Amino acid sequence: MTCKEVQSRYIPFIDDKLSKKELQGFLKHIHSCDKCKEEYDIYYTMITGMRYLEEDNGKSEFKVDSEEKLKFAEEYLIKYRIFFIEKVLLLVILCLIVILFI
């Protein structure tokens, strides 16, 4: 992903609207580009801060900071990959069982 593509995905990332492929590219770029990482941190703080003020009227605390959001997204991708591998292995095992018993 280019810087421009990543910058257009800040808000979809914050809103958890990226596809898994987009999320993977977004995270890879954010970790390799200091400029986009810094810009993301600013967007995240600004957008979540405005939403916080609109929704809670300043009565509760921020739930997640920008670094935690990135970490949660990375963990989500890891869990998704593990789940995908488990599904493929289960399918292979079921196919083998069918083949052996036919």
C-alpha positions, 0 to 999 in steps of 0.5 A, a space after each residue: 500500500 502507498 501512503 495515500 492509500 493508507 491515509 484514505 483508510 485511517 477512518 475505516 480502520 478506526 471504525 473496523 471497516 477494513 477487509 482482512 486484506 486491507 487490514 494486513 496491508 494497512 498494518 504492514 505499511 503503518 509499521 514501516 512508515 513513520 510518517 503515516 504512523 504519526 499521522 494515524 496517531 493524530 487522526 485516531 486521537 482527534 477522531 476518538 476524542 471528538 466521538 468521546 465528547 459527543 457520546 459521553 459528554 466527558 463522563 467516562 475514560 478513553 477505552 483504547 489508545 492508538 497503539 492498543 488499536 493497532 495491537 488488537 488489529 494485529 491479534 485479530 489477524 493472527 487469530 483469523 489466520 489460525 482459525 482459517 488453518 484450523 478450518 482447512 485442516 478439518 476439511 482435509 481430515 474429513 476428506 481423508 476419513 471419507 476416502 478411507 471409509 469408501 
